[in-house]
């Protein structure tokens, strides 16, 4: 149980950073968009844990290594993300390179469609992180905890971003370190 309770806030760190980036650039994320982002993130974690949490056809060591590598890949995002910025990419990849690119019409306010694209990008780590991880929590409770945590971190990021004014580099490093440590923990 402690692993799943540690995983939920760690998966929400990217929403904290995204919220901060949106606030720093003056882009609004209305409440319905926040709810959509939280719901998609919670659903992806529940799908991952529910469908892939009990992989029986692979040896336990292979599942742990796969999970570790996925978490390390997520943690290395600050290293490869800048290389994608400014390049002409398909929509999902452009949002992956720069989350604020989801505001495609440059209206300074996310629509539900734009929030849908952003939620898919932000939830990729949730979908991959539950591989090989079972949860003692019932899936509806896991969904509510994950959704609530994502909403909290996104709102906190939006609030803090207005005050940080583009000083989120240290937070990116912190997020990467957390994912690397979580990946190491999965090897045990």
Secondary structure by P-SEA (a helix, b strand, c coil): caaaaaaaaaaaaaaaaaaaaaaaacccccaaaaaaaaaaaaaaaaaaaacccccccccaaaaaaaaaaaaaaaaaccccccccccccccaaaaaaaccccccccccccccaaaaaaaaaaaaaaaaaaaccccccccaaaaaaaaaaaaaaaaaaaaaaaaaacccaaaaaaaaaaaaaaaaaaaac
